Amino acid sequence: MYTIVNYMSDVTTIQVNKKLVKSLKDLKEYPRETYEEILEKMIKTYKRVKQRNQYDKFLHKIQQAKMKELWENKEDDVWENV
């Protein structure tokens, strides 16, 4: 177990396995970096990736109709049978 303390003096304890604690230690950028700092960075990164993925999905959805129009047309079918 380890404790996360936020800036308003609220304290909570969470239980994680030792393997996860080791992984968190390996992520430290400097020796005194806290697990809370590491977790906050991970959350920010996760949110950015999630937002980017939503944007990519949106673009893909928009492009699908145009790609279908470009790839599924009679002119191309004629050339395939020449």
mmCIF file of the N, C-alpha and C atoms, coordinates in Angstrom:
data_MODEL
# 
_entry.id   MODEL 
# 
loop_
_atom_site.group_PDB 
_atom_site.id 
_atom_site.type_symbol 
_atom_site.label_atom_id 
_atom_site.label_alt_id 
_atom_site.label_comp_id 
_atom_site.label_asym_id 
_atom_site.label_entity_id 
_atom_site.label_seq_id 
_atom_site.pdbx_PDB_ins_code 
_atom_site.Cartn_x 
_atom_site.Cartn_y 
_atom_site.Cartn_z 
_atom_site.occupancy 
_atom_site.B_iso_or_equiv 
_atom_site.pdbx_formal_charge 
_atom_site.auth_seq_id 
_atom_site.auth_comp_id 
_atom_site.auth_asym_id 
_atom_site.auth_atom_id 
_atom_site.pdbx_PDB_model_num 
ATOM 1   N N  . MET A 1 1  ? 0.835   -1.187 0.000   1.00 0.00 ? 1  MET A N  1 
ATOM 2   C CA . MET A 1 1  ? 0.000   0.000  0.000   1.00 0.00 ? 1  MET A CA 1 
ATOM 3   C C  . MET A 1 1  ? 0.872   1.238  0.000   1.00 0.00 ? 1  MET A C  1 
ATOM 4   N N  . TYR A 1 2  ? 0.361   2.286  -0.631  1.00 0.00 ? 2  TYR A N  1 
ATOM 5   C CA . TYR A 1 2  ? 1.008   3.564  -0.500  1.00 0.00 ? 2  TYR A CA 1 
ATOM 6   C C  . TYR A 1 2  ? -0.048  4.645  -0.500  1.00 0.00 ? 2  TYR A C  1 
ATOM 7   N N  . THR A 1 3  ? 0.333   5.801  -0.086  1.00 0.00 ? 3  THR A N  1 
ATOM 8   C CA . THR A 1 3  ? -0.614  6.872  0.146   1.00 0.00 ? 3  THR A CA 1 
ATOM 9   C C  . THR A 1 3  ? -0.437  7.977  -0.881  1.00 0.00 ? 3  THR A C  1 
ATOM 10  N N  . ILE A 1 4  ? -1.562  8.489  -1.335  1.00 0.00 ? 4  ILE A N  1 
ATOM 11  C CA . ILE A 1 4  ? -1.542  9.637  -2.223  1.00 0.00 ? 4  ILE A CA 1 
ATOM 12  C C  . ILE A 1 4  ? -2.094  10.823 -1.439  1.00 0.00 ? 4  ILE A C  1 
ATOM 13  N N  . VAL A 1 5  ? -1.351  11.899 -1.430  1.00 0.00 ? 5  VAL A N  1 
ATOM 14  C CA . VAL A 1 5  ? -1.766  13.096 -0.708  1.00 0.00 ? 5  VAL A CA 1 
ATOM 15  C C  . VAL A 1 5  ? -1.982  14.194 -1.734  1.00 0.00 ? 5  VAL A C  1 
ATOM 16  N N  . ASN A 1 6  ? -3.159  14.806 -1.723  1.00 0.00 ? 6  ASN A N  1 
ATOM 17  C CA . ASN A 1 6  ? -3.323  15.925 -2.644  1.00 0.00 ? 6  ASN A CA 1 
ATOM 18  C C  . ASN A 1 6  ? -3.087  17.232 -1.907  1.00 0.00 ? 6  ASN A C  1 
ATOM 19  N N  . TYR A 1 7  ? -3.193  18.327 -2.589  1.00 0.00 ? 7  TYR A N  1 
ATOM 20  C CA . TYR A 1 7  ? -2.781  19.612 -2.035  1.00 0.00 ? 7  TYR A CA 1 
ATOM 21  C C  . TYR A 1 7  ? -3.759  20.190 -1.022  1.00 0.00 ? 7  TYR A C  1 
ATOM 22  N N  . MET A 1 8  ? -4.912  19.590 -0.831  1.00 0.00 ? 8  MET A N  1 
ATOM 23  C CA . MET A 1 8  ? -5.876  20.093 0.144   1.00 0.00 ? 8  MET A CA 1 
ATOM 24  C C  . MET A 1 8  ? -5.844  19.258 1.418   1.00 0.00 ? 8  MET A C  1 
ATOM 25  N N  . SER A 1 9  ? -4.779  18.553 1.658   1.00 0.00 ? 9  SER A N  1 
ATOM 26  C CA . SER A 1 9  ? -4.561  17.732 2.849   1.00 0.00 ? 9  SER A CA 1 
ATOM 27  C C  . SER A 1 9  ? -5.526  16.568 2.991   1.00 0.00 ? 9  SER A C  1 
ATOM 28  N N  . ASP A 1 10 ? -6.220  16.229 1.943   1.00 0.00 ? 10 ASP A N  1 
ATOM 29  C CA . ASP A 1 10 ? -7.032  15.018 1.961   1.00 0.00 ? 10 ASP A CA 1 
ATOM 30  C C  . ASP A 1 10 ? -6.106  13.850 1.646   1.00 0.00 ? 10 ASP A C  1 
ATOM 31  N N  . VAL A 1 11 ? -6.284  12.782 2.388   1.00 0.00 ? 11 VAL A N  1 
ATOM 32  C CA . VAL A 1 11 ? -5.414  11.625 2.206   1.00 0.00 ? 11 VAL A CA 1 
ATOM 33  C C  . VAL A 1 11 ? -6.283  10.408 1.942   1.00 0.00 ? 11 VAL A C  1 
ATOM 34  N N  . THR A 1 12 ? -5.826  9.599  1.006   1.00 0.00 ? 12 THR A N  1 
ATOM 35  C CA . THR A 1 12 ? -6.505  8.334  0.753   1.00 0.00 ? 12 THR A CA 1 
ATOM 36  C C  . THR A 1 12 ? -5.438  7.267  0.549   1.00 0.00 ? 12 THR A C  1 
ATOM 37  N N  . THR A 1 13 ? -5.800  6.064  0.824   1.00 0.00 ? 13 THR A N  1 
ATOM 38  C CA . THR A 1 13 ? -4.869  4.957  0.643   1.00 0.00 ? 13 THR A CA 1 
ATOM 39  C C  . THR A 1 13 ? -5.435  4.039  -0.427  1.00 0.00 ? 13 THR A C  1 
ATOM 40  N N  . ILE A 1 14 ? -4.582  3.657  -1.343  1.00 0.00 ? 14 ILE A N  1 
ATOM 41  C CA . ILE A 1 14 ? -4.997  2.696  -2.361  1.00 0.00 ? 14 ILE A CA 1 
ATOM 42  C C  . ILE A 1 14 ? -4.065  1.501  -2.296  1.00 0.00 ? 14 ILE A C  1 
ATOM 43  N N  . GLN A 1 15 ? -4.590  0.364  -2.649  1.00 0.00 ? 15 GLN A N  1 
ATOM 44  C CA . GLN A 1 15 ? -3.770  -0.837 -2.648  1.00 0.00 ? 15 GLN A CA 1 
ATOM 45  C C  . GLN A 1 15 ? -3.418  -1.198 -4.081  1.00 0.00 ? 15 GLN A C  1 
ATOM 46  N N  . VAL A 1 16 ? -2.135  -1.405 -4.297  1.00 0.00 ? 16 VAL A N  1 
ATOM 47  C CA . VAL A 1 16 ? -1.658  -1.845 -5.602  1.00 0.00 ? 16 VAL A CA 1 
ATOM 48  C C  . VAL A 1 16 ? -0.619  -2.930 -5.374  1.00 0.00 ? 16 VAL A C  1 
ATOM 49  N N  . ASN A 1 17 ? -0.444  -3.784 -6.360  1.00 0.00 ? 17 ASN A N  1 
ATOM 50  C CA . ASN A 1 17 ? 0.528   -4.847 -6.166  1.00 0.00 ? 17 ASN A CA 1 
ATOM 51  C C  . ASN A 1 17 ? 1.957   -4.306 -6.314  1.00 0.00 ? 17 ASN A C  1 
ATOM 52  N N  . LYS A 1 18 ? 2.907   -5.058 -5.841  1.00 0.00 ? 18 LYS A N  1 
ATOM 53  C CA . LYS A 1 18 ? 4.307   -4.619 -5.821  1.00 0.00 ? 18 LYS A CA 1 
ATOM 54  C C  . LYS A 1 18 ? 4.871   -4.429 -7.224  1.00 0.00 ? 18 LYS A C  1 
ATOM 55  N N  . LYS A 1 19 ? 4.376   -5.196 -8.162  1.00 0.00 ? 19 LYS A N  1 
ATOM 56  C CA . LYS A 1 19 ? 4.829   -5.062 -9.537  1.00 0.00 ? 19 LYS A CA 1 
ATOM 57  C C  . LYS A 1 19 ? 4.473   -3.674 -10.087 1.00 0.00 ? 19 LYS A C  1 
ATOM 58  N N  . LEU A 1 20 ? 3.279   -3.186 -9.762  1.00 0.00 ? 20 LEU A N  1 
ATOM 59  C CA . LEU A 1 20 ? 2.871   -1.861 -10.196 1.00 0.00 ? 20 LEU A CA 1 
ATOM 60  C C  . LEU A 1 20 ? 3.714   -0.776 -9.519  1.00 0.00 ? 20 LEU A C  1 
ATOM 61  N N  . VAL A 1 21 ? 3.994   -0.948 -8.251  1.00 0.00 ? 21 VAL A N  1 
ATOM 62  C CA . VAL A 1 21 ? 4.848   0.010  -7.538  1.00 0.00 ? 21 VAL A CA 1 
ATOM 63  C C  . VAL A 1 21 ? 6.226   0.064  -8.204  1.00 0.00 ? 21 VAL A C  1 
ATOM 64  N N  . LYS A 1 22 ? 6.751   -1.089 -8.573  1.00 0.00 ? 22 LYS A N  1 
ATOM 65  C CA . LYS A 1 22 ? 8.046   -1.142 -9.261  1.00 0.00 ? 22 LYS A CA 1 
ATOM 66  C C  . LYS A 1 22 ? 7.970   -0.396 -10.585 1.00 0.00 ? 22 LYS A C  1 
ATOM 67  N N  . SER A 1 23 ? 6.883   -0.588 -11.313 1.00 0.00 ? 23 SER A N  1 
ATOM 68  C CA . SER A 1 23 ? 6.703   0.119  -12.587 1.00 0.00 ? 23 SER A CA 1 
ATOM 69  C C  . SER A 1 23 ? 6.643   1.622  -12.379 1.00 0.00 ? 23 SER A C  1 
ATOM 70  N N  . LEU A 1 24 ? 5.952   2.051  -11.343 1.00 0.00 ? 24 LEU A N  1 
ATOM 71  C CA . LEU A 1 24 ? 5.886   3.483  -11.036 1.00 0.00 ? 24 LEU A CA 1 
ATOM 72  C C  . LEU A 1 24 ? 7.263   4.030  -10.681 1.00 0.00 ? 24 LEU A C  1 
ATOM 73  N N  . LYS A 1 25 ? 8.016   3.272  -9.911  1.00 0.00 ? 25 LYS A N  1 
ATOM 74  C CA . LYS A 1 25 ? 9.376   3.703  -9.555  1.00 0.00 ? 25 LYS A CA 1 
ATOM 75  C C  . LYS A 1 25 ? 10.232  3.850  -10.804 1.00 0.00 ? 25 LYS A C  1 
ATOM 76  N N  . ASP A 1 26 ? 10.082  2.933  -11.739 1.00 0.00 ? 26 ASP A N  1 
ATOM 77  C CA . ASP A 1 26 ? 10.857  2.977  -12.977 1.00 0.00 ? 26 ASP A CA 1 
ATOM 78  C C  . ASP A 1 26 ? 10.504  4.194  -13.837 1.00 0.00 ? 26 ASP A C  1 
ATOM 79  N N  . LEU A 1 27 ? 9.318   4.736  -13.655 1.00 0.00 ? 27 LEU A N  1 
ATOM 80  C CA . LEU A 1 27 ? 8.876   5.888  -14.439 1.00 0.00 ? 27 LEU A CA 1 
ATOM 81  C C  . LEU A 1 27 ? 9.362   7.225  -13.884 1.00 0.00 ? 27 LEU A C  1 
ATOM 82  N N  . LYS A 1 28 ? 9.923   7.201  -12.708 1.00 0.00 ? 28 LYS A N  1 
ATOM 83  C CA . LYS A 1 28 ? 10.367  8.460  -12.097 1.00 0.00 ? 28 LYS A CA 1 
ATOM 84  C C  . LYS A 1 28 ? 11.393  9.158  -12.981 1.00 0.00 ? 28 LYS A C  1 
ATOM 85  N N  . GLU A 1 29 ? 11.181  10.456 -13.176 1.00 0.00 ? 29 GLU A N  1 
ATOM 86  C CA . GLU A 1 29 ? 12.125  11.253 -13.956 1.00 0.00 ? 29 GLU A CA 1 
ATOM 87  C C  . GLU A 1 29 ? 13.215  11.844 -13.074 1.00 0.00 ? 29 GLU A C  1 
ATOM 88  N N  . TYR A 1 30 ? 12.927  11.946 -11.800 1.00 0.00 ? 30 TYR A N  1 
ATOM 89  C CA . TYR A 1 30 ? 13.920  12.396 -10.837 1.00 0.00 ? 30 TYR A CA 1 
ATOM 90  C C  . TYR A 1 30 ? 13.626  11.711 -9.511  1.00 0.00 ? 30 TYR A C  1 
ATOM 91  N N  . PRO A 1 31 ? 14.629  11.533 -8.662  1.00 0.00 ? 31 PRO A N  1 
ATOM 92  C CA . PRO A 1 31 ? 14.490  10.697 -7.458  1.00 0.00 ? 31 PRO A CA 1 
ATOM 93  C C  . PRO A 1 31 ? 13.358  11.096 -6.498  1.00 0.00 ? 31 PRO A C  1 
ATOM 94  N N  . ARG A 1 32 ? 13.095  12.365 -6.364  1.00 0.00 ? 32 ARG A N  1 
ATOM 95  C CA . ARG A 1 32 ? 12.080  12.791 -5.391  1.00 0.00 ? 32 ARG A CA 1 
ATOM 96  C C  . ARG A 1 32 ? 10.689  12.949 -6.003  1.00 0.00 ? 32 ARG A C  1 
ATOM 97  N N  . GLU A 1 33 ? 10.545  12.551 -7.240  1.00 0.00 ? 33 GLU A N  1 
ATOM 98  C CA . GLU A 1 33 ? 9.231   12.625 -7.877  1.00 0.00 ? 33 GLU A CA 1 
ATOM 99  C C  . GLU A 1 33 ? 8.270   11.692 -7.151  1.00 0.00 ? 33 GLU A C  1 
ATOM 100 N N  . THR A 1 34 ? 7.091   12.192 -6.859  1.00 0.00 ? 34 THR A N  1 
ATOM 101 C CA . THR A 1 34 ? 6.128   11.392 -6.104  1.00 0.00 ? 34 THR A CA 1 
ATOM 102 C C  . THR A 1 34 ? 5.296   10.519 -7.049  1.00 0.00 ? 34 THR A C  1 
ATOM 103 N N  . TYR A 1 35 ? 4.697   9.495  -6.475  1.00 0.00 ? 35 TYR A N  1 
ATOM 104 C CA . TYR A 1 35 ? 3.800   8.649  -7.263  1.00 0.00 ? 35 TYR A CA 1 
ATOM 105 C C  . TYR A 1 35 ? 2.612   9.474  -7.742  1.00 0.00 ? 35 TYR A C  1 
ATOM 106 N N  . GLU A 1 36 ? 2.185   10.408 -6.932  1.00 0.00 ? 36 GLU A N  1 
ATOM 107 C CA . GLU A 1 36 ? 1.069   11.271 -7.328  1.00 0.00 ? 36 GLU A CA 1 
ATOM 108 C C  . GLU A 1 36 ? 1.421   12.054 -8.592  1.00 0.00 ? 36 GLU A C  1 
ATOM 109 N N  . GLU A 1 37 ? 2.613   12.600 -8.651  1.00 0.00 ? 37 GLU A N  1 
ATOM 110 C CA . GLU A 1 37 ? 3.039   13.339 -9.839  1.00 0.00 ? 37 GLU A CA 1 
ATOM 111 C C  . GLU A 1 37 ? 3.058   12.439 -11.067 1.00 0.00 ? 37 GLU A C  1 
ATOM 112 N N  . ILE A 1 38 ? 3.558   11.238 -10.888 1.00 0.00 ? 38 ILE A N  1 
ATOM 113 C CA . ILE A 1 38 ? 3.612   10.281 -11.996 1.00 0.00 ? 38 ILE A CA 1 
ATOM 114 C C  . ILE A 1 38 ? 2.200   9.944  -12.470 1.00 0.00 ? 38 ILE A C  1 
ATOM 115 N N  . LEU A 1 39 ? 1.316   9.673  -11.532 1.00 0.00 ? 39 LEU A N  1 
ATOM 116 C CA . LEU A 1 39 ? -0.063  9.330  -11.890 1.00 0.00 ? 39 LEU A CA 1 
ATOM 117 C C  . LEU A 1 39 ? -0.766  10.502 -12.568 1.00 0.00 ? 39 LEU A C  1 
ATOM 118 N N  . GLU A 1 40 ? -0.524  11.714 -12.104 1.00 0.00 ? 40 GLU A N  1 
ATOM 119 C CA . GLU A 1 40 ? -1.127  12.881 -12.737 1.00 0.00 ? 40 GLU A CA 1 
ATOM 120 C C  . GLU A 1 40 ? -0.665  13.020 -14.184 1.00 0.00 ? 40 GLU A C  1 
ATOM 121 N N  . LYS A 1 41 ? 0.623   12.807 -14.426 1.00 0.00 ? 41 LYS A N  1 
ATOM 122 C CA . LYS A 1 41 ? 1.140   12.870 -15.797 1.00 0.00 ? 41 LYS A CA 1 
ATOM 123 C C  . LYS A 1 41 ? 0.527   11.777 -16.661 1.00 0.00 ? 41 LYS A C  1 
ATOM 124 N N  . MET A 1 42 ? 0.378   10.597 -16.090 1.00 0.00 ? 42 MET A N  1 
ATOM 125 C CA . MET A 1 42 ? -0.206  9.488  -16.837 1.00 0.00 ? 42 MET A CA 1 
ATOM 126 C C  . MET A 1 42 ? -1.661  9.800  -17.211 1.00 0.00 ? 42 MET A C  1 
ATOM 127 N N  . ILE A 1 43 ? -2.392  10.386 -16.294 1.00 0.00 ? 43 ILE A N  1 
ATOM 128 C CA . ILE A 1 43 ? -3.794  10.734 -16.554 1.00 0.00 ? 43 ILE A CA 1 
ATOM 129 C C  . ILE A 1 43 ? -3.881  11.788 -17.653 1.00 0.00 ? 43 ILE A C  1 
ATOM 130 N N  . LYS A 1 44 ? -3.035  12.812 -17.586 1.00 0.00 ? 44 LYS A N  1 
ATOM 131 C CA . LYS A 1 44 ? -3.033  13.849 -18.626 1.00 0.00 ? 44 LYS A CA 1 
ATOM 132 C C  . LYS A 1 44 ? -2.710  13.247 -19.989 1.00 0.00 ? 44 LYS A C  1 
ATOM 133 N N  . THR A 1 45 ? -1.725  12.369 -20.022 1.00 0.00 ? 45 THR A N  1 
ATOM 134 C CA . THR A 1 45 ? -1.346  11.722 -21.277 1.00 0.00 ? 45 THR A CA 1 
ATOM 135 C C  . THR A 1 45 ? -2.488  10.868 -21.803 1.00 0.00 ? 45 THR A C  1 
ATOM 136 N N  . TYR A 1 46 ? -3.112  10.107 -20.939 1.00 0.00 ? 46 TYR A N  1 
ATOM 137 C CA . TYR A 1 46 ? -4.244  9.265  -21.334 1.00 0.00 ? 46 TYR A CA 1 
ATOM 138 C C  . TYR A 1 46 ? -5.366  10.111 -21.932 1.00 0.00 ? 46 TYR A C  1 
ATOM 139 N N  . LYS A 1 47 ? -5.674  11.239 -21.294 1.00 0.00 ? 47 LYS A N  1 
ATOM 140 C CA . LYS A 1 47 ? -6.742  12.107 -21.791 1.00 0.00 ? 47 LYS A CA 1 
ATOM 141 C C  . LYS A 1 47 ? -6.403  12.682 -23.162 1.00 0.00 ? 47 LYS A C  1 
ATOM 142 N N  . ARG A 1 48 ? -5.138  13.078 -23.363 1.00 0.00 ? 48 ARG A N  1 
ATOM 143 C CA . ARG A 1 48 ? -4.723  13.603 -24.667 1.00 0.00 ? 48 ARG A CA 1 
ATOM 144 C C  . ARG A 1 48 ? -4.835  12.528 -25.746 1.00 0.00 ? 48 ARG A C  1 
ATOM 145 N N  . VAL A 1 49 ? -4.388  11.319 -25.434 1.00 0.00 ? 49 VAL A N  1 
ATOM 146 C CA . VAL A 1 49 ? -4.455  10.216 -26.399 1.00 0.00 ? 49 VAL A CA 1 
ATOM 147 C C  . VAL A 1 49 ? -5.900  9.890  -26.723 1.00 0.00 ? 49 VAL A C  1 
ATOM 148 N N  . LYS A 1 50 ? -6.730  9.849  -25.713 1.00 0.00 ? 50 LYS A N  1 
ATOM 149 C CA . LYS A 1 50 ? -8.147  9.548  -25.916 1.00 0.00 ? 50 LYS A CA 1 
ATOM 150 C C  . LYS A 1 50 ? -8.803  10.613 -26.797 1.00 0.00 ? 50 LYS A C  1 
ATOM 151 N N  . GLN A 1 51 ? -8.489  11.883 -26.534 1.00 0.00 ? 51 GLN A N  1 
ATOM 152 C CA . GLN A 1 51 ? -9.043  12.968 -27.344 1.00 0.00 ? 51 GLN A CA 1 
ATOM 153 C C  . GLN A 1 51 ? -8.543  12.865 -28.790 1.00 0.00 ? 51 GLN A C  1 
ATOM 154 N N  . ARG A 1 52 ? -7.273  12.561 -28.956 1.00 0.00 ? 52 ARG A N  1 
ATOM 155 C CA . ARG A 1 52 ? -6.698  12.421 -30.303 1.00 0.00 ? 52 ARG A CA 1 
ATOM 156 C C  . ARG A 1 52 ? -7.361  11.262 -31.042 1.00 0.00 ? 52 ARG A C  1 
ATOM 157 N N  . ASN A 1 53 ? -7.580  10.138 -30.348 1.00 0.00 ? 53 ASN A N  1 
ATOM 158 C CA . ASN A 1 53 ? -8.228  8.981  -30.967 1.00 0.00 ? 53 ASN A CA 1 
ATOM 159 C C  . ASN A 1 53 ? -9.643  9.316  -31.419 1.00 0.00 ? 53 ASN A C  1 
ATOM 160 N N  . GLN A 1 54 ? -10.351 10.125 -30.626 1.00 0.00 ? 54 GLN A N  1 
ATOM 161 C CA . GLN A 1 54 ? -11.700 10.525 -31.014 1.00 0.00 ? 54 GLN A CA 1 
ATOM 162 C C  . GLN A 1 54 ? -11.654 11.374 -32.280 1.00 0.00 ? 54 GLN A C  1 
ATOM 163 N N  . TYR A 1 55 ? -10.657 12.255 -32.361 1.00 0.00 ? 55 TYR A N  1 
ATOM 164 C CA . TYR A 1 55 ? -10.488 13.088 -33.549 1.00 0.00 ? 55 TYR A CA 1 
ATOM 165 C C  . TYR A 1 55 ? -10.166 12.225 -34.766 1.00 0.00 ? 55 TYR A C  1 
ATOM 166 N N  . ASP A 1 56 ? -9.261  11.253 -34.583 1.00 0.00 ? 56 ASP A N  1 
ATOM 167 C CA . ASP A 1 56 ? -8.900  10.350 -35.678 1.00 0.00 ? 56 ASP A CA 1 
ATOM 168 C C  . ASP A 1 56 ? -10.105 9.540  -36.143 1.00 0.00 ? 56 ASP A C  1 
ATOM 169 N N  . LYS A 1 57 ? -10.922 9.065  -35.208 1.00 0.00 ? 57 LYS A N  1 
ATOM 170 C CA . LYS A 1 57 ? -12.130 8.314  -35.572 1.00 0.00 ? 57 LYS A CA 1 
ATOM 171 C C  . LYS A 1 57 ? -13.092 9.194  -36.354 1.00 0.00 ? 57 LYS A C  1 
ATOM 172 N N  . PHE A 1 58 ? -13.211 10.457 -35.932 1.00 0.00 ? 58 PHE A N  1 
ATOM 173 C CA . PHE A 1 58 ? -14.081 11.409 -36.616 1.00 0.00 ? 58 PHE A CA 1 
ATOM 174 C C  . PHE A 1 58 ? -13.617 11.612 -38.056 1.00 0.00 ? 58 PHE A C  1 
ATOM 175 N N  . LEU A 1 59 ? -12.310 11.825 -38.249 1.00 0.00 ? 59 LEU A N  1 
ATOM 176 C CA . LEU A 1 59 ? -11.772 12.009 -39.599 1.00 0.00 ? 59 LEU A CA 1 
ATOM 177 C C  . LEU A 1 59 ? -11.975 10.758 -40.450 1.00 0.00 ? 59 LEU A C  1 
ATOM 178 N N  . HIS A 1 60 ? -11.740 9.604  -39.853 1.00 0.00 ? 60 HIS A N  1 
ATOM 179 C CA . HIS A 1 60 ? -11.921 8.346  -40.580 1.00 0.00 ? 60 HIS A CA 1 
ATOM 180 C C  . HIS A 1 60 ? -13.363 8.198  -41.056 1.00 0.00 ? 60 HIS A C  1 
ATOM 181 N N  . LYS A 1 61 ? -14.298 8.530  -40.196 1.00 0.00 ? 61 LYS A N  1 
ATOM 182 C CA . LYS A 1 61 ? -15.716 8.417  -40.530 1.00 0.00 ? 61 LYS A CA 1 
ATOM 183 C C  . LYS A 1 61 ? -16.063 9.327  -41.705 1.00 0.00 ? 61 LYS A C  1 
ATOM 184 N N  . ILE A 1 62 ? -15.538 10.545 -41.668 1.00 0.00 ? 62 ILE A N  1 
ATOM 185 C CA . ILE A 1 62 ? -15.794 11.490 -42.752 1.00 0.00 ? 62 ILE A CA 1 
ATOM 186 C C  . ILE A 1 62 ? -15.173 10.992 -44.055 1.00 0.00 ? 62 ILE A C  1 
ATOM 187 N N  . GLN A 1 63 ? -13.996 10.433 -43.971 1.00 0.00 ? 63 GLN A N  1 
ATOM 188 C CA . GLN A 1 63 ? -13.280 9.994  -45.163 1.00 0.00 ? 63 GLN A CA 1 
ATOM 189 C C  . GLN A 1 63 ? -13.885 8.736  -45.781 1.00 0.00 ? 63 GLN A C  1 
ATOM 190 N N  . GLN A 1 64 ? -14.588 7.955  -45.004 1.00 0.00 ? 64 GLN A N  1 
ATOM 191 C CA . GLN A 1 64 ? -15.147 6.697  -45.515 1.00 0.00 ? 64 GLN A CA 1 
ATOM 192 C C  . GLN A 1 64 ? -16.045 6.919  -46.723 1.00 0.00 ? 64 GLN A C  1 
ATOM 193 N N  . ALA A 1 65 ? -16.922 7.908  -46.644 1.00 0.00 ? 65 ALA A N  1 
ATOM 194 C CA . ALA A 1 65 ? -17.850 8.154  -47.756 1.00 0.00 ? 65 ALA A CA 1 
ATOM 195 C C  . ALA A 1 65 ? -17.090 8.547  -49.015 1.00 0.00 ? 65 ALA A C  1 
ATOM 196 N N  . LYS A 1 66 ? -16.111 9.425  -48.868 1.00 0.00 ? 66 LYS A N  1 
ATOM 197 C CA . LYS A 1 66 ? -15.335 9.863  -50.030 1.00 0.00 ? 66 LYS A CA 1 
ATOM 198 C C  . LYS A 1 66 ? -14.524 8.709  -50.612 1.00 0.00 ? 66 LYS A C  1 
ATOM 199 N N  . MET A 1 67 ? -13.926 7.903  -49.761 1.00 0.00 ? 67 MET A N  1 
ATOM 200 C CA . MET A 1 67 ? -13.144 6.761  -50.242 1.00 0.00 ? 67 MET A CA 1 
ATOM 201 C C  . MET A 1 67 ? -14.044 5.764  -50.970 1.00 0.00 ? 67 MET A C  1 
ATOM 202 N N  . LYS A 1 68 ? -15.236 5.556  -50.460 1.00 0.00 ? 68 LYS A N  1 
ATOM 203 C CA . LYS A 1 68 ? -16.171 4.646  -51.124 1.00 0.00 ? 68 LYS A CA 1 
ATOM 204 C C  . LYS A 1 68 ? -16.519 5.183  -52.508 1.00 0.00 ? 68 LYS A C  1 
ATOM 205 N N  . GLU A 1 69 ? -16.733 6.490  -52.577 1.00 0.00 ? 69 GLU A N  1 
ATOM 206 C CA . GLU A 1 69 ? -17.038 7.133  -53.852 1.00 0.00 ? 69 GLU A CA 1 
ATOM 207 C C  . GLU A 1 69 ? -15.872 6.973  -54.841 1.00 0.00 ? 69 GLU A C  1 
ATOM 208 N N  . LEU A 1 70 ? -14.653 7.140  -54.343 1.00 0.00 ? 70 LEU A N  1 
ATOM 209 C CA . LEU A 1 70 ? -13.482 7.048  -55.208 1.00 0.00 ? 70 LEU A CA 1 
ATOM 210 C C  . LEU A 1 70 ? -13.178 5.616  -55.651 1.00 0.00 ? 70 LEU A C  1 
ATOM 211 N N  . TRP A 1 71 ? -13.348 4.670  -54.750 1.00 0.00 ? 71 TRP A N  1 
ATOM 212 C CA . TRP A 1 71 ? -12.945 3.286  -55.042 1.00 0.00 ? 71 TRP A CA 1 
ATOM 213 C C  . TRP A 1 71 ? -14.052 2.455  -55.677 1.00 0.00 ? 71 TRP A C  1 
ATOM 214 N N  . GLU A 1 72 ? -15.274 2.809  -55.428 1.00 0.00 ? 72 GLU A N  1 
ATOM 215 C CA . GLU A 1 72 ? -16.379 2.016  -55.967 1.00 0.00 ? 72 GLU A CA 1 
ATOM 216 C C  . GLU A 1 72 ? -17.093 2.811  -57.054 1.00 0.00 ? 72 GLU A C  1 
ATOM 217 N N  . ASN A 1 73 ? -16.472 2.852  -58.222 1.00 0.00 ? 73 ASN A N  1 
ATOM 218 C CA . ASN A 1 73 ? -17.121 3.548  -59.338 1.00 0.00 ? 73 ASN A CA 1 
ATOM 219 C C  . ASN A 1 73 ? -16.990 2.695  -60.598 1.00 0.00 ? 73 ASN A C  1 
ATOM 220 N N  . LYS A 1 74 ? -17.890 2.937  -61.521 1.00 0.00 ? 74 LYS A N  1 
ATOM 221 C CA . LYS A 1 74 ? -17.963 2.106  -62.732 1.00 0.00 ? 74 LYS A CA 1 
ATOM 222 C C  . LYS A 1 74 ? -16.766 2.306  -63.646 1.00 0.00 ? 74 LYS A C  1 
ATOM 223 N N  . GLU A 1 75 ? -16.177 3.507  -63.643 1.00 0.00 ? 75 GLU A N  1 
ATOM 224 C CA . GLU A 1 75 ? -15.032 3.760  -64.491 1.00 0.00 ? 75 GLU A CA 1 
ATOM 225 C C  . GLU A 1 75 ? -13.869 2.827  -64.133 1.00 0.00 ? 75 GLU A C  1 
ATOM 226 N N  . ASP A 1 76 ? -13.622 2.645  -62.875 1.00 0.00 ? 76 ASP A N  1 
ATOM 227 C CA . ASP A 1 76 ? -12.540 1.758  -62.430 1.00 0.00 ? 76 ASP A CA 1 
ATOM 228 C C  . ASP A 1 76 ? -12.862 0.293  -62.762 1.00 0.00 ? 76 ASP A C  1 
ATOM 229 N N  . ASP A 1 77 ? -14.124 -0.071 -62.613 1.00 0.00 ? 77 ASP A N  1 
ATOM 230 C CA . ASP A 1 77 ? -14.522 -1.443 -62.915 1.00 0.00 ? 77 ASP A CA 1 
ATOM 231 C C  . ASP A 1 77 ? -14.272 -1.777 -64.387 1.00 0.00 ? 77 ASP A C  1 
ATOM 232 N N  . VAL A 1 78 ? -14.490 -0.811 -65.278 1.00 0.00 ? 78 VAL A N  1 
ATOM 233 C CA . VAL A 1 78 ? -14.259 -1.022 -66.701 1.00 0.00 ? 78 VAL A CA 1 
ATOM 234 C C  . VAL A 1 78 ? -12.785 -1.318 -66.950 1.00 0.00 ? 78 VAL A C  1 
ATOM 235 N N  . TRP A 1 79 ? -11.894 -0.580 -66.328 1.00 0.00 ? 79 TRP A N  1 
ATOM 236 C CA . TRP A 1 79 ? -10.459 -0.777 -66.518 1.00 0.00 ? 79 TRP A CA 1 
ATOM 237 C C  . TRP A 1 79 ? -9.982  -2.129 -65.991 1.00 0.00 ? 79 TRP A C  1 
ATOM 238 N N  . GLU A 1 80 ? -10.615 -2.621 -64.949 1.00 0.00 ? 80 GLU A N  1 
ATOM 239 C CA . GLU A 1 80 ? -10.216 -3.920 -64.393 1.00 0.00 ? 80 GLU A CA 1 
ATOM 240 C C  . GLU A 1 80 ? -10.515 -5.057 -65.354 1.00 0.00 ? 80 GLU A C  1 
ATOM 241 N N  . ASN A 1 81 ? -11.493 -4.882 -66.210 1.00 0.00 ? 81 ASN A N  1 
ATOM 242 C CA . ASN A 1 81 ? -11.913 -5.937 -67.138 1.00 0.00 ? 81 ASN A CA 1 
ATOM 243 C C  . ASN A 1 81 ? -11.301 -5.803 -68.520 1.00 0.00 ? 81 ASN A C  1 
ATOM 244 N N  . VAL A 1 82 ? -10.371 -4.882 -68.720 1.00 0.00 ? 82 VAL A N  1 
ATOM 245 C CA . VAL A 1 82 ? -9.744  -4.675 -70.039 1.00 0.00 ? 82 VAL A CA 1 
ATOM 246 C C  . VAL A 1 82 ? -8.691  -5.723 -70.278 1.00 0.00 ? 82 VAL A C  1 
# 
